[in-house]
Amino acid sequence: MYLAATYLTNGSELLLEILGPGIIGGLFLPILGALPDAMLILVSGLSGSTETAQDQVSVGMGLLAGSTVMLITVVWGSCVFIGKCDIENNIAVDNKDTKKLSLTGSGVSTDIWTSYSAIIMAVSVIPFIVVQLPQLLSSTYLRQLAVLIGLVFSLALLISYCMYQVFTPWIQRRRFAYVKHKHIISGLLKQLKMRALGKLLDDNGELNEGVITKLFHTIDVDKDKSISPSELRALIVGIRFDEIELDEDDAVEKVMKDFDTTRDSLISLDEFKAGVQKWLNEAKRAGKSTSNSGSHAEKFLDDFHEQTKKEHDLIVGEEDQSDEIVEGVDNPKKTSIKAGLMLLAGTLIAAAFADPLVDAVDNFSDATSIPTFFISFIALPLATNSSEAVSAIIFASRKKKRSASLTFSELYGAVTMNNVLCLSVFLALVYVRGLTWDFSAEVLVIVIVCVVMGVFGSLRTTFPLWTTSIAYLLYPFSLVLVYVLDYIFGWS
């Protein structure tokens, strides 16, 4: 099973290098990553009679819980430790690791998309809760109905997640373009404020038309009572946009689109006033300052500028991805065939050895009196997820924000796919074969770990070294919790 997982991981990475994200990276590869787990769960529930299946299905639940908990605790913490860099101004600096084991001064930073992945991971536990709540009732019919509803929820989340992954590259491009636009607005407003002979706003917070008129005439170099694209370009070229690589022509086009309401490729004085007013209103809404009078009348411009810089820093644009993707593939056709053969071999091995592995776990449990859940919780994820874990840790060792973002997004995505795909297979087995759902403790562990780490990962984008303690402690906590609930309090 480890060999199967290795082939699937390597084949997926080769395919991603050739075809990129989208349908391949967002839909096909996440499903392949969860395939070994799904195979084992499927086999555990199809074995022999209903009684045998009920006994062996705990192997599948142990694997599901173990994979989820291991990835989001032990592997997550290890990636923070391996990928740590010096934290300066609350951001980890690429390839700078001088503070060593500083609990607060060393860590990793990710982009905003990784936070979204963490939120999605937390949401993916909803089907577990849907299935679990009716189990408190004595009605067998309601319990079976809850399994069916949970299955529908799980499949709906699976489809929604795959669609989100498919469209993520497009969403990222749109978001990055929007942030660039805001950066242009911020930079131009800052420049206009510096050039103004007075304040852009009067003491009442209204547009200072006298100052705006003077600015207009300053920019209108040829004095034809309108600002042309070339004059606007001269203004933009004079502004230093340190944080982004700005395409001046693109910036001119964006500003003209905002200001030139008559679409005559010229900005009149009235259009200039209206455009500046529109931008100032946007800055007011986004800025932190609420005062509109006195000496604080324009403080919101500074707030808006700082906020825009932070927003840009959180979004790693497409331009930053080139150093993390293998530059060019020498022989795409040959590489495609190699990737296809690896994926096929991994799938066949997983299919062939899933049943013997489930039997081996079951027999080992009988011989040692160790519950099958704990064997599958601890041992099986090492087989089915270790290659994925090693890949994530190696990627994190590049010590860059971009690689850290991809690493943690991959971990959150793997857990999400475990929760929705593997749970869908599990619930389908329980419903079709009429098995009993008696995994309350295991469900509680999955929900606690996913919600804690999901909320934690969504609330921040920089993770100092001390955060590894939370992740590492959740793993033994999960084992102890299941043992106490199942074997001391007798939960079912």
N, C-alpha and C positions, 0 to 999 in steps of 0.2 A: 504493500500500500504506500510505503514511503517512496518507492521507485515510481509508482504510478503518479503520485503527487509531484515528484520531481520532473517527470516528463511533461505533465500538464502545465506546470509553472514555466519551464524553459520554452516549451512550444508556444505558450501564450505570449511570452516576452518577445520571441522572434516575430510572431505574427503582428504584434503591436508596433514593432519597429518599421514594418513594411506598410501596414495599412493605417496606422495611427488610431486616434480615439474615435468616438462616435459609435456606430453600430458594433464594430469589433471590440473596442476598448470598453464600451459602456454596457453592452448587452451580452456578447458572446463570452468574453473572458471571465467576467464575474461568475457566470453560470458554471464554466469549466472549473474555476477555483473551488466551487462548493461541490463539485461532482463526486469526489471520493467519499465525502461525508454523506451525501445523498444516497449513494450506492449502498453504503453500510446500513443506513437507516432503513432503506427499502428492503434489503435482504433480511434484516433482523425481524421485520414484521411479516415477511412472507413465509418464514420457515415453518413447515409442518402444520400441526393442528393449531386450533385457536389457543389452547393451553400453552403449547410450546411457543407460539408467537408472543403471547402475553408475557411469558418468562423472558424471552430473548429481546423483546422490544426495549427493555431497560438498557440494553447495550446501546441502542440507537439514541435514547434520551441522554445517556451518559456522554456519548460522543458529541451530541449537539451542545449540551451544557459545557462540556470540557473544552471544546473548540472555541466557543464564544468567550468563555472566561479566560482561557490561556492567551488568546490573541489580544484581548483588551486590557489585560493586567500584566502578565510576565513579559510578553513581547513588546507591548506599549512602553512599559517602564524601561526595558532594555534599549529601545530605540532612542528614548530621551537621553539615557546615559551615554550611549555610543555616539550620538549625534550632537552632543552638547558643544556650544560655543559661548564666548563671553557675551553677557547681556549688558548692553549700553543703551540708555534711554528707553528701557523696556523692550528692546529688540535684540535678538541674538545676531551677532556680527559673523558673516560668512567666513569660514576657515580661520577663525581666531579663537584659540583655546588656551589662554594663559592663566585663567583663574582656577583651572583644574577642578577640584571637588567642592567648589564654593556652592552651597545649597541655594543661595539667592542670586549670585552673580554669574552663574553658568546655567545654560539650558538651551532649548530650541525654540524657534519661532516658526509659525505656519501662516498661510494666507487665509483669507476669509472663507474660501470655498471649503477648506478643511473643517471650519466651524459648522458649515451647513451639513457636511457629511456626518458630523457628530450628532447634530439634531435629528437627522434622518435615522441614525442608528437607534436613538432613544425612542423614536416614534415606532420603530419596527417591532417593539415588544407588545404593541396593542393586541395582536391576535392571541398571545399567551394569556393576557388578562381576560379577554373575551371568553376563551375556553375555560379558564379557571373559575370564574365567579359562580357559574351554575353548579360547579362540583360540590358546593356547600349544601346543595339541596339533595333530598333523597330520591327525587324523581329520575329514573333511568332515561325516560323520554327526553326530559329537559337537558340531561347531560349529553345525550347523543345529538340533540339539536344544537347545543352549544359548540360541539366539535364541528358540526357542519358550518355553522356561522363563522367560527374561527377559521375554517378552511377557506371560505369565501373571502374573508378579510385578508387572510394571508396571501391568497392569489392576487387580490386586487392591489395589495401593497407591492407584491413582486412585479406586476406589470407596470405600476406607477414608477417604481424605482428604476426599472430598466429604461422606461421612456425618459425619465429625468437624466439618467446617465448618457443616453443617446444624444439628448439635446444640450447637455452641459457645455460642450465646446462652443456652441452658438450663443448660449446664454453668457458665457464668460467673455466672448468677443463684444457682445452688446454692452455688458457691464463695464468692460475696460474702456470702450469708446465713450461711454457716459462720464466716467471718471476723468478721462482726458479732457472732455469738454468742460467739466467743472474746473479743471486745473487751468484751462485757458481763461475762463471767466475770472477766476481768482487772481491769476497773474495780471490780467489787463486792469482789473479794478485796483489792484495794488499799484500798478504803474500810473494809472490815472490819478490816484490819490497823491502819489509822489510829485506828479507834474502840476497838480492843481495849485493855483495861487491862493486858494482858500479851501474851505471844507466842501466835500461833495454834498453834504447834507447841512441844512441850517440847524439852529438850536431846537427847532420843533420836530426835527427828524424828517423834514420835507426836502425834496430835491432842490439844491441851490442852483437855480437856472443860470445865474450870472457866471458862476465858476464853470459850469458845464459848457456854456457858450464859448468861454475863453479856451477851454480844452479843445473844443471842436475846431476853432480857428487855428490852434497850434498844430493840430494833426493835418488840417487842410493846407498842405504846403503850397499848392498852386493857386490858392485863393479863388477857386471856382464855386465856392459855397456848397461843396459836397466832398465826401471822402471816397476816393476810388479804391479798388482792391490793391493797387500798388502802394498807395499811401498807408493803407491799413497794414500791408505786409511790412513796410518799413518800421512801423510802430512795433509789430510783433517781433521782428528780428532783433530789435533793440532790447527786448525783455529777456532776462535769463531764466529759463525754465530748467533749473538744475535737476529737478526730481524726475523728469521724463524726457525721452527723446522725442522732440516735437517736430512734426512735419509742418513747416510754415504755410505751405499751400493749403493743407488740410485745415489748419487753424483759421486761415483767412476765409475759407469756404464756410466754416462753422459760424464765424462771427457775422459774415454777410447774411447768412441765412437767418440769424437772430435779429439783425438790425434792419436789413433792407426789406421792408414790408411791401414796397411797390414793385420789387423784382426788376429794377432797372439797372442793377449792378452799381448803384451809387447810394451812399448814405447821406441823406439830407440832415439839416440841423434838428428838425422835429423827430426824425427817425433815430438820430443819435441820442436825444434826450429820452425818448421812449425806451430805447434799448438799455441805456444806463440805468434807468428807473427799474426796468424789469430785472436786470442783474442784481441791483441793490436789494430788491425785494427777495430774490432767491437767497442772497447772502444773509439777509435778516432771518429768514426762516431756518436756515441751516446753522447760523452762528449761535453761540451760547449766550451772548450778551442780550439782555432784554431792555436795557435802557435806550431810549430814543432821543435823549436831550442832554445838553451840557457837554462836558469834556468826554463823556462816554458815547457820544452820538455815533462814532464810527468805529468803536472797538469791535463791533461784530465783524468788520472786514478782516481784522487780524485773526479773530476766532475762525472765520470761514476759511482763511488761507491755511491755518494750522490743521483744521479738520480735513481739508482736502488733501493735504500732504499725507496725513495719517491714512486716509481712505485709499490713496494710491499705493501706499506702502503695504496695505493689507491685501491688495489685489496684484498677484504676480501675473503680468501680461504675457501674451503669446511670445513676445520678443525674448523673454527670459527662459523659454523652454528649450531653445536650441542646444544649450550646453548639457542638457540632461538626456537628450535623445541621440542615439547613435547616428553620427553624420553619414548619411548615404549607405545603402546596402549594395555590396559589390555585385552580387548576382541575385536579384529579387526572385527570379523563378526558382532557382536552386534552394534559396532560403525558405521560400513558400512551401516547397515540397518537403523540406526537412522539418519545418514547423508542423505541417499536416501529419507527417509520420509520427512525430513525437506526441501529438494530441491523440492520434488514433491508438498508439501503443499504450499511452497512459490510461485511456478509456477502457481498452480491452483488459489491461492488467487489473484495474479497479473492479471491473465486472467479474473477472475470473476468481479473484482472491477475496472478495467481500464476504462471501458465504463461509469459506473455511476459517476466516478470521473471527467471524461472529461465533462459530462453533468452538473455536479455540478459547475465546474469552469465556464462553459459557462453561466449558469443561474445566478450565483453570479455576473458575469461581467455585465449581462443585468440589474440586480437589483441595482447595485451600480455605474454603468457607469465607472467602473475601467476596462481598457483594459485587455483582457484575457492574453496578453503576460506577463504583470507585475505580475498577480496573479500566473501564471504558473512558471515565472522566480524566484519568491521569495518563494512561498509556496510549490510547488510540489517537488523541490529538497530536502526540509526538510523531506518529506515522503520517497522518493525513495533512497536518498543517506545518510540519517542521521546515519543509523546503520553502514554503511561503514566508515563514518566520525568518529564516536565514536570509532570504532575498530582501526582506524589509530592513533587517539590521544592516546588511551590506550597503543598501541604498542610503540609510540614515548616516552611515559612516562618512559620506561625502561632505558632511558638515556644511550644508548650504540650506538656505531657507526654502528654495525650490524643491530640493530633494526631501527635506523634512515634510513639506506639505504633501508631496506625493506619497511618502511613506505612511503618514498617519491617515491620509484619505484612503489608501489601500487597506489599512487595518480596519477602519470604520466600515468601509465597503464590504470587506470580507465577513465581518460580523453581521452586517445588515443582510447580506445574501444568505448566511447561515440561518438567520432568524426567519426570513420569509420563504426561501426555497426549501431548505431542509425541514422547516416546520410544516410547510405545505405537504411534503411527501409523508411526513410523520402523521399528520392529521388525516390524510387520505387513507392511510393504512388503518388507523384506529377506527375510522368511520366505516370503511368497506368491510373490514373483518370483524366488526363489532367488539373491538377490544375495550378494556376499561382504562379510562384516563385516571391514573393515580400517581401523578408526578407533581404534587403541590409544592414540595420542598425544592425540587429542581427548577420549577418555573419561577419560584420566588428568588432563587439565586440569579437566574438569567435576568430577571426584571431589575433587581437591585443593581447588579454590576453594569448593565447597559444604561440604565437611567443615571446612575452616579457618574460614570465616565462620559456619557453623552452630554449631560448638562455641564459637567466640568469642562469638557472639550469645546462646548459651544459658547461659554462665557468668556473665554480668553484665547488669545492667539500666541502667547508666549508662555512656555512651561519651564520654570526654573527646575533645578535638579531635585529640590525637595518634593516635587510633585510625583517623583517615582515611588516614594514611600506609600502614597495612596494606592497606586496601581499594584505594587508588590503585595501589600497587606490584604488586598481584596481576594487574592488567590487562596491563601490558607483560610481566610474568613469564609469563603464559599464552601470549602470542604467541611469545615467544622459545622457550619450552619446546616448543611444537608444531613450530616451525621446526627446532629442533635435533634433535628425535626423528625427525621425518618426513624431513627433507631432508639431514641429516648422518649420522644413525645408521640411516636407512632402516627405521624401525619401520613395521609394517602390522598 
